[in-house]
Structures are given as structure tokens and as C-alpha cells.
Amino acid sequence: MAASKVPVKRLWISSLTDDAIRQGFSSLKPAADFNNLYLAGLSRAAGDWLLGMNATRLFSLKYSEPGKVLSIGRVQTPTLALIVKRQQEIRNFKPEDFWELKTVYRDVTFSSTKGRYSAEADAAKILEEIKQLPLTVTSVTKKAGKEAPPRLFDLTALQVECNKRWGWTADRTLQLIQTLYEKKVTTYPRVDTTYLPDDVYPKIPEILRKMNPYAPQTAPLLAPGAKIPKTKSVFDNSKVTDHHAIIPTGESPRMLAGDEKLMYHLIALRFIAAFYPDCQFETTTVLASVDSYEFKASGKVIIKPGWRELFKSDKDEKAESDKILPPFTEGESGPHEPSLQKGQTSPPKPYTEGTLLRAMESAGKTVDDETLREAMKENGIGRPSTRAAIIETLFRRHYIARERKNIVTTEAGEALIELIEIELLKSAKLTGLWENKLRRIERGSYSATEFMDELKAMISEIVIKVLSDNTNRRINIVDDHKPAAKAAKTPKEKKPRAPRLKSIEEIQCPVCGSGHLIKGRTAYGCSRFREGCSLLLPFEQYPADLTPAKLRTKLTKQK
């Protein structure tokens, strides 16, 4: 009997709470509603396989040493190209000296409006001219401004924030947020949107009420007569596809400890802040002149902190301590103390995992504005759920390495990118356009068949172009499928192997309370890790050379 006519429905939920599951089963959706998502996912998987398999075999046979693999992929290769390009920019950067003309008047530093001087003699000449002349205030302006709350978290934003605050890898953050989801305290994590759908709005007050540990912070939002604001920066159906932004479910987080508790607190405060008023501030700009030369000073004063009230004790979220200017009067004049300050241009900064994730999200472009960043997500490299795995793959294949928090390329990684002359294989922009096509398949505005036909034609062009290369180039890449061969040692050369774990019995585990600290190769952990204790203190945050006393003090301060 054929089963093709049997109706199929799907359970579609964003959280694992009992209420969400009951509601999901009460409103099962026809499977046909998700056909486009299926076609997009199938196209992505088949396309990645086709390109990766063919390009990897092609380049390995053509350019590598016998038995070595040159791994190439639709997402990993453009990501590697981003890192190589940044490293080359740093290596080729030539610093240049510059001089800035500044002067101090009434304990406030004014800067020349002409900016930097490339020749010291030019700036020194002006300095001599204005030394004995008075400074006169020519303009005092005040301008009110507002700063909206930060957007809710998507997976990439959460990974970036955790990397910036605590040095966590993208993969570590993904593992933790997956755990919070499975413990029912946060919603589905593998999302690429910072918005909520309109149908979540009626549920917000109840979620806030159930967040008992945050009653002082939610009280103003739940006060009698108060209404939760419904803004387009939070609620927008057009920006939500399969799942919405990461938010708390309202389930109690009391069972959380260690890094899980840190992450939940980060998400909870970001969620509450989304419904707080804007931060209101006032910017003061003072213009002054010495003879014909103009100078400028500015300062900012927060009038109403609004959402920033939630982060007043958080050094990572507090507003920068902008200088508060004393009152100035237009026309006032007096002596001042001019000086020259020498500086030097700086090279681009190496990627960290956080900045690399942002570069992948925006197809290699550096974008700080959140609105622009949202618009560019459609052309990003990869998906939020896979970017961490791509970065880990590049580490595993020895194409990139870590230097403290920075990510650098290895000789093998740089050699591979230099070898690939076909821009299509390593271009962040073009890879982003492919991702855009996959999203259009999800929306039903583009055909999966057309996508696959275009991809096959492109692969054929690549094969023809590579095979027509008559050079005899060869590069030696570490084979990621085999460990590097080790030289054999005679019995006399053998040394006692250091223990893998070092016990620090005098420090009790701050998570479970029953175990004690142990020191591994990359982090401190708990002696009861086999029993399920989740404590992990990476050396990036808790250096390996700390004495037990200093480690205990650091833990006590950060507990």
C-alpha cells in the first residue's frame, strides 16, 4: 500500500519547555510548509559535497605531493583566504610617523581640527607661532542624543561577545548554548536573526515574571500600568524565518553553575534591556581658535541611563568614560599650553575568533553598524550553526593556528591560498552570493534545480581551468588524515612522561563543591569531571602559571 497520500505534519518549536512543546503539538504544521527549507538544505549539502569533493581531489592530484591532501571547501577556503589576506596586510604594512598638535586650556585638551601632520617641521612651525598667543572660545554647542538597547542575540553575536569577554572559542560557546537549550532555560540557539515574531510579544510579560532571580531588573517593566514596548528593532516578522532570536524561556536557571551561569546571565540581561528605554545623553562640542588655527574639544554626559542602568556594574557593557567638560562661554579667552604629540600608524589587527566570525557574517567586510550588519547577513559566508565547525576544521587541518587570542595562518594555509588562482574558490563575496541564493530557495523565489545546474557548470569550468595549467607547481601540505611521523627513539633517549593531569587538592571545585581542581594541558577542571561536573577554566582566563594561592584569590573575586 502506497503511503504517499498519508498526511504528514511537523512539530516546530523554538524552546524545549513543557508549555512550548504542548503548544507545538496543538498547532502542528503541514510538512509541505517546509518544502523550501528542505530544498535549500538539500541544495546546500549536495552543493558543498560536489564542490568540496571535486575541488579537493582535483587540486590534490594536480598540485600536492603524492599521498597528501589539499582540502578545499565552499566555506572553509574563503574563510582561510580572509585570514591569509589579513596576515599579508600586517606583514606588508609600513608604519608612518605623524604628529598631532594639541593644546591644554582650563585643564581640557583641545586638538587641532587639521588632524595629523606628516611632517614634524610643519607642526613645529605652527606650535612656535601660537605659543605666546591666547586661545579664544569661538563656539559652544550642545546636542541631545539617544542610544537604543543592544539587539537580542543570534548565535554569531553571542559567540563574538563570549570571545571578547572571556576568550571562549566559537565552538565552546556553541556547546554551552546548546546545553542551556537542552536544560530548557533558553530558546533554540542555532539562529541567524536578532528579532522576535509578533506572536511572541504577548508572552513577554510572563517570561519576565518567571525570571525570579532578576526581579529587581524586571520590576520597572512589570509595574502596574507599565506596558512592554513593541519596537521594530525587536519584533519584526519579516526578519524571522525558521527560529527567532536567543532569549530566556523563563524556566529557573538555579541549576546552572560556572560558565553556563555566566552565559545565561549575559542572555538574560540582554533580553531585559531590549524593553528598557533608550539611553539619553548630551554631547558638548567646543571650538576655539589661536590666531587663524582652529582647535576642538568634545565631551558626553549621560542624562538618563535607560537600559545602561542594567550594566552599571559591568565593565564590558558600561559606556566609555567620556570626559565631562567644564562650562565654557563663547568669546572667553586665556593662556594655553600647546604641544606636539608623535604617533605612528598601526597595522590591521589579527583576527580573533570573534572578529573572524563577524567577517564571515558580513562576507569579509568590517561592519560595526548593527543595521548594516543585519542587511549583509544574507551574503555571509556559511551559516551560524556551521561557522564554529569551519574554524575548528581549519585548525585541525593545520591551515591556521592560535597565538594567544589571535588567529594566524600556517605556512601550509598561506601556500594553499597562493596556489589557488581561481577567485571563485576563495572569494568571500562570491561565496556570500551563493549563500544568498540558498536563502532565496528558502523563500521560494529561486529554484533549487537552477542552483545545482549553475554549480555543476561552475565546477566543470574549474576542472577545465586547473587541468589546463601546464606549470609543475607542487606544495607540501600536512595530511590531515594522518599524524605527522615521529622519529624513533632509542631506549636511552626516552624520558619519563609528565602526568597529564596535575591535582590541586587544596582548592575545592566552585561548581559542584565535592571535587577539587586539577590542571590539564589547556585548562583547569574538576576532579569529578567523569561524574558530570562542567567546570572548565581555560588558561586564557586563568593562566597556567598561577600559584594555588593566586588561583584561589582569582576564583574568589570572580565567584
N, C-alpha and C positions, 0 to 999 in steps of 0.2 A: 504493500500500500504506500503510495507516494505521500510524503509529509510536506510537500511544498505549499499546500493550502492551509496548513496549521498556523494560526496567528501567533506571532512572536512579539513579546513586549520586553522592554528593558527597564531595569531599576537604575535610576540616575540620581545620585546624591553627592553632596559636597562635604558631608560630615558623617561620622560613624556613631553619633549619639542615637539613643533609642528613639527619640522623637523624630529625628531626621529619617531614620530607617522606616518607621511606621508611615510617615508622610510620603516617603518614596514609594512604598508598596501600595499606598492608597491612590497614587497617581502614576501608575506605570505608563510608559510612553511606547507608542508603536515603534518597532525596530526600524521601520522604513524611515523614521525621522532622522536616523543617524547614518543613513547610507553614505552621505557625502563625507562624513568623518571617517567612515570605513575606507572609502575610496582614497581619501587623502593619506591615511595611514598606510594603506597598501602601496600607494604610489611612492611614498617616502621610503618604505622598507625595500621595495623592489628596485627603486632608483639608486639608493645607496649601495645595494648589493651589486647591481650591474656596473656602476661606475667604479666602486672600490675593487671588485674582483678583477675587472678588465684592466684598469689602470695599474693596479699593484703587480699583476702578472706581467703586463707589458713593460713597465719600467724596470722590474726586477730582472727580466730576461735580457733586456736591452742594455742596461747600464750597471748592474751590480756584479760583484764578484760571484763566482759560482756558489750556489747554496745560500746566498744572502737575500734578504727580502727588503725591498723598498716599499714601505707601506704608504699607500695613498688613499685618501678618502674625501668625500664631498665636503665634509665639515672639518675634519682634522687638518687637512692640508692648508686651507685658507687660514685657519687659526694659527698654525705653525708659521705661515707667511707673515702674519701680523707681528709675531714675536721677533722673527728674523729682521723684519724691516725696522722695528724699534731699536733692536740691538745695533744694527748698522748705523742708524741715525746717531746713536750715542757714541759709537766708536769713531765716526767721521766728524763729530762735532768739534768745532774750533772755537774755544771761548774768546770773547772780545771784551776788553775793558771799557767801562763807561763811567761817567761822573755825573752826580746829581747835585744841583745847587739847592740848598735848604737854608732856612733862617729861623731863629727862635725869637718869638715876640710874646711877652707875657706868659712864658712857660709853655707856649704852644708852638709846635713845629709846623712851619709853612714850607711847601715845596714849590719850586719854580714850575709854572704852567708850561714851559717849553719842554719839559721832560728831560730825557737823558742827553748828555753831551758826549760825543765820541772822541773829542779832543780835549785833553785836560787844559791846554793853554786857553781855549775859548772860554771855558767855565771860570778859570782863574782870573781872566781879564775882567769879567763881569763882577766877580767877587771883590776885586780891588776897587771897582767903580762904586759899589754900593755900601762899602764898609762904614763910611762916615755919614751916609745919608739916612734920614729917618724912614721908617715904614709907615704907610698910611692905609687904614682900612677903607676900601672903596665900596664894598657891598657885603651885606649880611642877609642871607635868605634862609627861610625855614620851610621845609616841605614835609607834609604828613605822608606816611606810607603804611601799607599793610602787608603782612606775610601770612599766607594761608598755611594750615597744618600740612605736614608731610603726607604724601599719598600712602594708602594702605600698601601692604607688602604683596608683591608677587614673589616667585621663587628667586629670581635673579637679584632683585633688590634686597631680599633677606640674606642671600649669600654674600653680596657686596658688603652689607652692613656688619655682618658677623666677622668677615675677614678684616674689615677696618678696625673693629673694636677689639677683637680677641685673637686675630690671626688664624681663624679657623679656615681650613680648606673648603672649597665648594662641595666636595664630596662629604666632608664631615657635617656641614650644615644640612645637606640633603638627608643624611642618615638621621640626624636629630629631629628635623621637622617631620620626617616620616614616622618616627617614634611618637611624637606628640599627636599626630593624626591617629595613629593606631590606639593611643590611650584616650582618644575621644575629646581631647581638650582644644584642638584646633581643627580647622577645616582642611579640605583636600589641598595638598601642598604643591603639586607639580603644575603650576598655573603660570600664565604669562600676562595676566591682567591685574591692574590695581583697582578695579572697580567692582561694585556690587550691583546686582539686578534690582529693579524696583520692588520685586516681591519679597526681598529680604528686609526692606525698610520697616514694616510692621513688627518684625521680630527683634529689632534693635533694643527697645526698652527692656524686654525680657532677658536678653543676653546680658545687658549691663547690670540688671538686678541680681542675676545669678553669680556675677563676678564678685563674690563676697570679700575676698582679700583686697579688692580695690574700691571698697565702699566710699572712702573719703574722696577718691578721684571721680567716681561716678555720681556722687551726691548732687552736684550742681545740675547735671543733665536730667536727673530723675526727680528734682524738686517739684512740689505742687505747682501746677501752672506752666512748668517748663515744657518746651516742645523740642524734640530732637530735630535739628536742621536737616533738610534734604537738599543737598547741593549736587550739582552736576559733576563736581570733581570726585564725588564718592559713588553716586548712583547713576549709572548710565547703561541701559540695556544694550545699546549698540556696541559697547566695548567689552561685552561679556559673551563668550561663546559656549564652551563646554562647562567650565567651572569659574567661580568668582575668586576675588582676592582672598588671601590668607587672613582669617580672623579667628578670635576665640569662639568656642561653641557655647560657653557659659558653664560647662562642666568644671567641677572643682579641680584646681591644679595642685592640691595639697600633697598628692603622692609624688610630685616631681622633686628632683634634687639636682644639684650640680649644674652642668651645662644645660640640661633640659629646663631647669627653672630659670636660668639666665635667658634662654631663648623665648620662653613663654612670656616673661616679663617684658621683653622687647616688643613682642607682638601685641600684648595687652595694652601697653601704653600707647602704641601707635594707633590702635583701634579706638581707644577712648579719645585721643587727641583729635581724631578726624571729626568729632562732633563738638569740639570746643570752638570758641570764637577765634578770629584771626588775631595775630599779634600786631598791635598798633605801635608805631614808632614815629619819631620825628627826626629828620636829617637836617643838620645845620651846615651850611656852606659859607665860608668867609673868604672873600677875595681881598687882596691887599697889593699895594704897589710900592716899589722903591725906585724912584725916578721913572723910567719907562719899562721897568721889568716887573712882571706880574707874578704873584705867589698865591697859593691856595691852601686852605686847611678845612677839614670837614670832620664832623662827628655825628654820632647817632645816639638818641636817647629813647629807650622803650617806655612808652606812655602806659599802655595796658598789655601785660604779657600774654593774655589769652591762653592759647594752647601751650605756650612755653612755660606756663606755671607748672605743668606736669613734669618738666625736665629741669627744674631749677637746681636740683642736686646731682644732675647727670652731666658730667664734664664733656661727654661726647655729643650731647644734644643742645647744650647751652649756646646761646648766641655768643659770637665772639665779643670780647670785651672792647667794644668801640669806645674811643676816647670821648669824654664829655667835655665840650668846650665851655670856657667861662663866657659870660656875656660880653659881646663886642658891640661897639657903636660905630655906625658909618661915619667916617671923617676923622675918627680918633687917630693919633699919630704918636710915635715914640721911637726910642732906640731899639735895635735888634742885634742879633748875633749870627751873621751869615757864616756858612761853612760849606766845604766840598766833601762829598762822600763818594768814595770809589767803590765800584761794584764790578761784577763780571757776569756775562750772560751764562745761563745754565743749560746743560743739555736736556733733552726729554728724559723723563723718569722711566726706569724699567717698569714693566708690567708687574703688578701683584695679581693674585687670583681675582681680587675684587675688580681692579681696573680692566683686567683681561675679559672678565665676564661682561662688563659694560661695553667694551669694544666689540665683542661678539654680538651683543644685543643690538648694537647700532651699526652693524656692518663696517666696523673699523673706524667709524668717525667718533671723535671725542665730543660728547654732548652732555652738558651739565643741566640744561633746562629740562624739567620733568615733562612738560607738554610736548616738546620736540622729541624727547626720548620715546614717549608713548607712540608718536606718529611713526618713528623709524623702526619700531619693533617688527613690523610686517616684513622688513627687508633684512632682518637679523640673520646671523649665522647659527644654524641649529635651533634646538628647542630648549626651553628652560630645564626640562627633565633630563636632557642628554648632555648639556654643556659640561657639567662636572665630570661625567664619564669620558668625554672627549679629552679634557685636560689631563685626567689621570692616564688615559691611553698614551698621550704624548710623553708623559713621564716614564711610563712602563717601557716604551719603545726607545728610550734614551735619546729622544729628539730635543727634549728640554730638561732643565734641572732647576733646583731651588738654590738660591743664595739668600739666606735669611728669609725675608718675606717676598723677595723679588723672584721673578721667573726669567731665566736666561736660556738661550739655545745652546745646544752642544755643537761640536764640530759636525757631527753627523746630521743634525737638524738643518744647519745652515747649508751644508753641502747639498742636501736634498732639494731645498728651495731654489738654490742657484742652478741646479741641474734642470729643473722643470721650466721650460721656456714657454709652455702653453699657458697663457694668462688665465684661461678659463678654469684651470685646475687649482689655482692658488689665489684667485681674486675674491676678496671678501664681498665686493659689490655684486659680482655676478652670482655668487653663491646665495647672496641675500635675495636676488631676484628669483632664483629657483624656489626659495622658501616662500616668497610672495605668491608664486603660482600654486604651491601646495595649499596655502591659506584660501586662495580663490576656489580651489576644488572643494574645500570645506564649506564654502558659502554657496556652491553650486553655480558659480559664474565662470568656471573654466573646466574643461574636460580632462579627466584622468588619462583617457586614451591619447589625447593630443600631447599631454605632458610626457608620457612614455615614448611616443613616437619622436618627439623633439630630442629627448635624452638619448635614444638609440642612435639617432643621426649624429648627435654631437660626439658620442663615443666612437663612432666609425671615423669621423674626421680626426679625432685624437690619434687613433691607431695608425691611420694613414700617415699623419704628420710625423709621428715618432719613428715609424719604420723607414721613412724616407731620410732620416738623419744618418748621414754617411760618416760622421765622426766616430771615433773609437773611444769615447769617454767611458770611464769606469770609476765608480766611487765605492768605498768600503763602508757599509753601514752595519752596525751591530745587529745581528739577527735576533729579533725579539722573541723568537720561538725557542732559542737555545741559550743557556747561560754561557757567559764567556769562559773559555777553557782556562783552567788554573794549572800553573806549573807544579809538577810533582815535587814533593819534599822528602828528603831522606829522614829517617827516624831522629837523627841528631838535630835537625832543624826544627822539629816540632816543638811548640811551646804550649804550656798549659793554657787551655781556653778559659777566658774570663767568664764568670757566671753571667747568664743572660739577664737575670733579674737580681737587683740588689735590695734587700729588705731594709726598711727604715721603721723598725718596730716601735720607736718612741713617739711616732706621730700616728694618732688614730685617724681612721678614714672619716672625713667630714660628711660623707654621704650616707653610708649605712651604719656607721658608729661601732660596728663589731670587728671590722678588719683594720689593718694598718697599711701605711703607704709602702709601695715598692717602686723601685726605679728601673725602668726599662731602657730601651735604646733610643726612643724618641719622646717619651713622656713618663710621668709618674702615674701610677694606678693604684688600685686597691688589691690587697692580698686575697680578697674574696671575689675576684672578677669571674672565676669559674662558677660561683654561686649566683651571678647575675648583677653584681654591683657595677654601676655605669660610670664610676669616677674616672675621668681622664684629664690630666693636667699637662698639656703639651709644653715642651721645653721652650717654645717661642714665648710663652707667657710666664712659665715658671722655670727659669734657667737651670740647666743640669748641674751647674757648679755651685748651687746654693747649699750652704750648710744646713743640717737639720733644724738648727735654731732659727736661721733666717727664713727657711721654708715655712716653719710653723708660724712665725710672725706674719709672713705674707698671707698665709691662709686665713689667719685670724682677722686680719684687716679686711680681706675681701669676702669673708664668710657671709 
